[in-house]
Amino acid sequence: MIFDRLIGLFSEDMGIDLGTANTLVYVRGKGIVCCEPSVVAVSKDTGRVLLDGMAVGIVAKKMLGKTPGSIVAVRPMRTGVIADFDITEAMLSYFIRRVHGRTSLIRPRVVIAIPSGITAVEKRAVLSSAARAGARKVHLIEEPMAAAIGAGLPIDEPTASMVVDVGGGTTEVAVISLADIVCSQSIRIAGDNLDQAIIEYMKRTYSLLIGEQTAERIKIEIGSAAPLPEELELEVGGRDLIAGLPRTTTVTSQEIREALAETVETIIDCVKRTLEQTEPELSADLVHNGIMMCGGGALMKGLPEVISQATGLKVCVADDPMTAVARGSGVFLDHLDQWGGTIDITDEEM
C-alpha cells in the first residue's frame, strides 16, 4: 500500500463516472478535468474509432443522426453498462490518455463508479475495459455511494443518508449508514427514457419524427415534473411522418409534462420502494436528514418537488449534481485506506 501511494505521487490517479450519457473524469487537486458525452464516431467499414480517438465526446455527439453512410456515431454505454466492449475500451483509453498524458511511464490508478444493480459479468467488463485502456489498478464503487460522497453526506456516521441519483441510463436510490449501503434500488429507467418518451409523444400526437438530440433539448428547456409558475413553449423541427418532408411545430411544457409523467412516476416508485425497505430507526433519521438528489435528472424542473410530495421528506439538490459521482469517486480514491475495507468495492490490478 505504501509503495502504491509512492508511485501515485508520479501519476494522475483519477475517478471516473462512466455514464450512459456523459463521462466525467476527476483528478486529485484539479477537480473535474473532463466532462464529455459518452459517444464515439466509428467507421462502418473498419469498425475502428475515427481519427485515432479524436471523434469522441462532444465532437462525436454532434454527429448523432447526421452521419453519412460510412460513419456511425455510437453510444457504447446503455442503461449504465457496457453495450460495446471494444468501443468502450477505445473511449476510456482516449479519456485516460487525454488526462494522464501520453509520455508518463507510470499508469494511473482509476476508480470507476458503476450502477449498484449490475451483474458480476458486467462488473468484469468494466474492469477489463479500464485495465486494457491504460489503468494501473482499477477499483469499482457503486454509484449511489460515490454520489453520496461527492454530495458531502456524512456516510461514515451512524445516521441515515439517502441519495437519489438520476442519470442517463439508470436511477440509483440508496440509504447509507456507517460507510455502507443499507438498502438500495437500481432501475434502468432514467434520462434516456425521458428522451424516448418525448420522441414517442411527438410521433403519436404530431406525426413528427425527431432525433435524440432534439428530444434532449426539449427535456432540458421545457420539460418538467410539476406545473410551472409560467408555462413554456418551444418550436421543434423534424420530419413529417405522413408527407416525409421537414416540418416544425410548437409544443408546450404542459404537453411534455404529460409525455414524461409515466417515467417520472416509475422513478418515484423506486424511491418509495427503497423507503419501504428502510429500518425504522434509519427512517426516523430521514425525517430530519431528508433526501439528496444527484445526477443530471436532479436538474429537471419540478422533480425534487414531486418526490418531496410523494414521500413527505425534504429533498435537496446537490451542488453541481451532474459531477457528484465523479467527485465522489475521486474523494474515495484519496481515502482508500479509510474506506477501502468498509465500502464494498471490486478491484483489479494489472
C-alpha positions as CSV (number, residue, x, y, z in Angstrom):
1,M,0.0,0.0,0.0
2,I,2.9,2.4,0.9
3,F,4.6,1.5,-2.4
4,D,1.4,2.1,-4.3
5,R,0.9,5.5,-2.7
6,L,4.6,6.4,-3.5
7,I,4.0,5.5,-7.2
8,G,0.8,7.5,-7.1
9,L,2.8,10.7,-6.4
10,F,4.0,10.4,-10.0
11,S,0.7,9.5,-11.7
12,E,-2.5,11.3,-12.4
13,D,-4.8,9.0,-10.4
14,M,-8.4,9.6,-11.4
15,G,-12.1,9.0,-10.5
16,I,-14.3,8.3,-13.5
17,D,-18.1,8.5,-13.8
18,L,-18.6,6.2,-16.8
19,G,-22.1,7.3,-17.6
20,T,-24.6,6.3,-20.3
21,A,-24.9,10.0,-21.3
22,N,-21.6,11.5,-20.2
23,T,-18.2,10.5,-19.0
24,L,-16.6,12.7,-16.3
25,V,-13.1,12.5,-15.0
26,Y,-11.9,13.9,-11.6
27,V,-8.2,14.3,-10.8
28,R,-7.0,15.0,-7.3
29,G,-6.1,18.6,-6.8
30,K,-7.5,19.6,-10.1
31,G,-11.2,18.7,-9.8
32,I,-13.3,17.8,-12.9
33,V,-10.9,17.9,-15.8
34,C,-13.1,16.2,-18.4
35,C,-16.9,16.2,-19.0
36,E,-17.9,14.9,-22.4
37,P,-20.7,12.8,-23.9
38,S,-20.2,9.1,-24.0
39,V,-20.4,9.0,-27.8
40,V,-17.8,7.6,-30.3
41,A,-17.7,8.0,-34.1
42,V,-16.9,4.7,-35.8
43,S,-16.1,3.8,-39.4
44,K,-18.7,1.2,-40.6
45,D,-16.1,-0.3,-43.0
46,T,-13.3,-1.0,-40.5
47,G,-15.2,-0.8,-37.2
48,R,-12.5,1.4,-35.8
49,V,-12.8,4.7,-33.9
50,L,-12.2,7.6,-36.3
51,L,-9.2,9.9,-36.2
52,D,-7.3,8.0,-33.5
53,G,-9.9,8.7,-30.9
54,M,-10.4,12.4,-31.8
55,A,-14.1,11.8,-32.8
56,V,-15.0,11.1,-29.2
57,G,-17.2,13.0,-26.8
58,I,-18.5,16.4,-27.9
59,V,-17.3,16.0,-31.5
60,A,-19.0,12.6,-31.8
61,K,-22.2,13.7,-30.2
62,K,-22.6,16.5,-32.8
63,M,-22.6,13.6,-35.4
64,L,-25.6,11.7,-33.9
65,G,-28.3,11.4,-36.5
66,K,-26.2,13.3,-39.0
67,T,-23.5,10.9,-40.2
68,P,-23.0,9.7,-43.8
69,G,-23.3,6.0,-44.7
70,S,-19.6,5.3,-44.0
71,I,-19.7,6.6,-40.4
72,V,-21.9,5.8,-37.4
73,A,-22.0,7.6,-34.0
74,V,-22.2,5.0,-31.3
75,R,-23.1,5.3,-27.6
76,P,-21.2,2.3,-26.2
77,M,-22.9,2.5,-22.7
78,R,-26.5,1.6,-22.4
79,T,-28.6,1.6,-19.2
80,G,-25.4,2.1,-17.2
81,V,-23.5,-0.9,-18.6
82,I,-21.2,-1.7,-21.5
83,A,-23.1,-2.4,-24.7
84,D,-20.0,-2.5,-26.9
85,F,-16.8,-3.7,-25.2
86,D,-14.2,-2.6,-27.9
87,I,-15.6,0.9,-28.4
88,T,-15.9,1.4,-24.6
89,E,-12.3,0.5,-24.3
90,A,-11.3,2.9,-27.0
91,M,-13.3,5.7,-25.4
92,L,-11.8,5.1,-22.0
93,S,-8.3,4.9,-23.5
94,Y,-8.9,8.3,-25.1
95,F,-10.1,9.9,-21.9
96,I,-7.3,8.4,-19.8
97,R,-4.6,9.4,-22.3
98,R,-6.0,12.9,-22.6
99,V,-5.9,13.4,-18.8
100,H,-2.8,11.4,-17.9
101,G,-0.7,12.3,-20.9
102,R,1.0,10.0,-23.4
103,T,4.5,10.5,-22.1
104,S,4.1,9.3,-18.5
105,L,5.8,6.0,-17.7
106,I,3.5,5.3,-14.7
107,R,-0.1,4.4,-15.4
108,P,-2.8,5.8,-13.2
109,R,-5.0,4.2,-10.6
110,V,-8.6,4.6,-11.5
111,V,-11.9,4.4,-9.5
112,I,-14.9,3.9,-11.7
113,A,-18.5,4.3,-10.5
114,I,-20.9,1.6,-11.6
115,P,-24.7,1.1,-11.1
116,S,-25.5,-0.9,-7.9
117,G,-27.6,-3.3,-9.8
118,I,-25.2,-4.6,-12.4
119,T,-24.1,-8.3,-12.6
120,A,-20.7,-9.8,-11.9
121,V,-20.2,-10.3,-15.7
122,E,-20.9,-6.6,-16.3
123,K,-18.5,-5.6,-13.5
124,R,-15.8,-7.7,-15.0
125,A,-16.4,-6.0,-18.4
126,V,-15.8,-2.6,-16.8
127,L,-12.7,-3.8,-15.0
128,S,-11.2,-5.3,-18.1
129,S,-12.0,-2.3,-20.3
130,A,-10.4,0.1,-17.9
131,A,-7.3,-2.1,-17.4
132,R,-6.8,-2.5,-21.1
133,A,-7.4,1.2,-21.7
134,G,-4.3,2.0,-19.6
135,A,-5.1,1.9,-15.9
136,R,-2.5,0.5,-13.5
137,K,-5.1,-0.5,-10.9
138,V,-8.9,-0.3,-11.2
139,H,-11.4,0.0,-8.3
140,L,-15.2,-0.1,-8.8
141,I,-17.5,1.8,-6.4
142,E,-21.3,1.8,-6.5
143,E,-22.8,5.0,-8.0
144,P,-25.1,5.9,-5.0
145,M,-22.1,5.6,-2.6
146,A,-19.9,7.8,-4.9
147,A,-22.8,10.3,-5.3
148,A,-23.3,10.5,-1.5
149,I,-19.5,11.1,-1.0
150,G,-19.5,13.7,-3.8
151,A,-22.5,15.5,-2.3
152,G,-20.8,15.7,1.1
153,L,-23.2,13.5,3.0
154,P,-21.9,12.1,6.3
155,I,-21.7,8.5,5.1
156,D,-19.4,7.2,7.8
157,E,-21.6,8.4,10.7
158,P,-24.3,6.2,12.4
159,T,-27.2,8.1,10.8
160,A,-29.2,7.6,7.6
161,S,-28.1,9.4,4.4
162,M,-30.4,8.9,1.4
163,V,-29.3,9.7,-2.1
164,V,-31.3,9.6,-5.4
165,D,-29.1,9.7,-8.5
166,V,-31.0,10.1,-11.7
167,G,-28.5,9.6,-14.6
168,G,-28.8,8.9,-18.3
169,G,-29.3,5.2,-18.1
170,T,-30.1,4.3,-14.5
171,T,-31.8,5.7,-11.4
172,E,-29.9,4.7,-8.2
173,V,-31.6,5.1,-4.9
174,A,-29.8,4.1,-1.6
175,V,-29.9,4.6,2.1
176,I,-26.4,4.7,3.6
177,S,-25.1,4.4,7.1
178,L,-21.6,3.7,8.6
179,A,-20.0,3.8,5.2
180,D,-22.2,1.0,3.8
181,I,-25.3,0.8,1.7
182,V,-28.1,-0.4,4.0
183,C,-30.8,-0.8,1.2
184,S,-31.0,0.3,-2.4
185,Q,-32.9,0.1,-5.6
186,S,-31.4,0.4,-9.1
187,I,-33.7,0.7,-12.1
188,R,-32.7,1.1,-15.8
189,I,-35.1,3.9,-16.2
190,A,-33.7,7.4,-16.3
191,G,-32.8,10.4,-18.6
192,D,-32.7,8.3,-21.8
193,N,-36.2,7.0,-21.1
194,L,-37.4,10.6,-20.7
195,D,-36.0,11.5,-24.1
196,Q,-37.6,8.4,-25.7
197,A,-41.0,9.3,-24.1
198,I,-40.7,12.7,-25.8
199,I,-39.9,11.1,-29.2
200,E,-42.9,8.8,-28.9
201,Y,-45.2,11.6,-27.9
202,M,-44.2,13.7,-30.9
203,K,-44.8,10.8,-33.2
204,R,-48.1,10.0,-31.7
205,T,-49.5,13.5,-31.3
206,Y,-47.9,15.4,-34.1
207,S,-46.8,12.7,-36.6
208,L,-43.4,14.3,-36.3
209,L,-40.2,12.3,-36.1
210,I,-37.5,14.0,-34.0
211,G,-34.0,12.8,-33.1
212,E,-32.3,12.1,-29.7
213,Q,-30.6,15.5,-29.5
214,T,-33.8,17.3,-30.2
215,A,-35.7,15.3,-27.6
216,E,-32.9,16.1,-25.1
217,R,-33.2,19.8,-25.9
218,I,-37.0,19.7,-25.3
219,K,-36.5,17.9,-22.0
220,I,-33.9,20.4,-20.8
221,E,-35.6,23.6,-22.0
222,I,-39.3,23.0,-21.2
223,G,-39.5,19.5,-19.6
224,S,-41.0,19.4,-16.0
225,A,-42.4,17.0,-13.5
226,A,-44.7,19.6,-11.9
227,P,-46.7,22.6,-13.1
228,L,-44.5,25.7,-13.7
229,P,-45.2,29.2,-12.5
230,E,-45.2,30.2,-16.1
231,E,-45.7,27.5,-18.7
232,L,-43.2,27.5,-21.6
233,E,-43.3,26.9,-25.4
234,L,-40.7,25.6,-27.8
235,E,-40.6,25.4,-31.6
236,V,-39.4,21.9,-32.7
237,G,-38.3,20.7,-36.1
238,G,-38.3,17.2,-37.5
239,R,-39.6,15.0,-40.4
240,D,-43.3,14.8,-41.1
241,L,-44.2,11.1,-40.9
242,I,-47.0,11.5,-43.4
243,A,-45.6,13.8,-46.1
244,G,-42.0,12.8,-45.4
245,L,-40.9,16.5,-45.5
246,P,-39.2,18.7,-42.9
247,R,-41.7,20.5,-40.6
248,T,-41.8,22.5,-37.4
249,T,-44.4,22.7,-34.7
250,T,-44.7,24.3,-31.3
251,V,-45.0,22.3,-28.2
252,T,-45.8,23.4,-24.6
253,S,-44.4,22.4,-21.3
254,Q,-47.8,21.0,-20.3
255,E,-47.7,18.6,-23.2
256,I,-44.2,17.5,-22.4
257,R,-45.1,17.0,-18.7
258,E,-47.8,14.7,-19.9
259,A,-45.4,12.8,-22.0
260,L,-42.9,12.4,-19.1
261,A,-45.5,11.5,-16.4
262,E,-45.2,7.7,-16.7
263,T,-41.4,7.7,-16.5
264,V,-41.4,10.2,-13.6
265,E,-43.9,8.0,-11.7
266,T,-41.6,5.0,-12.2
267,I,-38.7,6.9,-10.6
268,I,-40.9,8.0,-7.7
269,D,-42.0,4.4,-7.1
270,C,-38.3,3.4,-7.0
271,V,-37.7,5.9,-4.2
272,K,-40.8,4.7,-2.3
273,R,-39.7,1.0,-2.5
274,T,-36.3,1.9,-1.0
275,L,-38.0,3.7,1.9
276,E,-40.3,0.7,2.5
277,Q,-37.1,-1.4,3.0
278,T,-35.5,1.0,5.4
279,E,-35.3,0.1,9.1
280,P,-37.4,2.2,11.5
281,E,-34.5,3.9,13.2
282,L,-33.0,4.9,9.9
283,S,-36.4,6.1,8.7
284,A,-36.6,8.3,11.7
285,D,-33.2,9.8,10.7
286,L,-34.5,10.6,7.3
287,V,-37.3,12.7,8.7
288,H,-34.6,15.1,9.7
289,N,-31.9,14.4,7.1
290,G,-34.2,14.2,4.0
291,I,-33.1,13.1,0.6
292,M,-30.2,14.3,-1.5
293,M,-30.6,14.3,-5.3
294,C,-27.7,14.0,-7.8
295,G,-27.2,13.3,-11.5
296,G,-28.5,15.3,-14.5
297,G,-32.1,14.3,-13.7
298,A,-31.9,16.3,-10.5
299,L,-31.9,19.4,-12.7
300,M,-35.3,18.6,-14.2
301,K,-37.8,21.3,-13.3
302,G,-40.2,20.1,-10.5
303,L,-38.7,16.6,-10.0
304,P,-37.4,17.3,-6.4
305,E,-40.7,18.8,-5.5
306,V,-42.8,15.9,-6.7
307,I,-40.5,13.4,-4.9
308,S,-40.9,15.5,-1.7
309,Q,-44.7,15.5,-2.1
310,A,-44.8,11.7,-2.7
311,T,-42.5,10.9,0.3
312,G,-43.2,13.6,2.8
313,L,-39.5,14.2,3.1
314,K,-37.5,17.3,2.3
315,V,-35.5,16.9,-0.9
316,C,-32.3,18.9,-1.6
317,V,-30.3,19.0,-4.8
318,A,-26.5,18.6,-4.5
319,D,-24.2,21.4,-5.6
320,D,-23.4,20.7,-9.2
321,P,-25.4,17.4,-9.2
322,M,-24.0,16.2,-12.6
323,T,-20.5,16.0,-11.2
324,A,-21.3,14.5,-7.8
325,V,-20.5,10.9,-8.8
326,A,-17.2,11.8,-10.4
327,R,-16.2,14.0,-7.4
328,G,-17.1,11.2,-5.0
329,S,-15.1,8.7,-7.0
330,G,-12.0,10.9,-6.7
331,V,-12.5,11.5,-3.0
332,F,-12.9,7.8,-2.4
333,L,-9.5,7.3,-4.2
334,D,-8.0,9.7,-1.7
335,H,-9.4,7.7,1.3
336,L,-8.8,4.1,0.2
337,D,-7.0,3.4,3.5
338,Q,-10.1,4.6,5.4
339,W,-12.9,3.3,3.4
340,G,-11.3,0.5,1.3
341,G,-12.1,-2.2,3.9
342,T,-15.6,-0.9,4.6
343,I,-17.2,0.1,1.3
344,D,-17.9,-2.8,-0.9
345,I,-15.6,-2.4,-3.9
346,T,-14.3,-4.7,-6.6
347,D,-10.8,-4.1,-8.0
348,E,-8.3,-5.4,-10.4
349,E,-4.6,-4.9,-10.7
350,M,-2.7,-5.2,-14.0
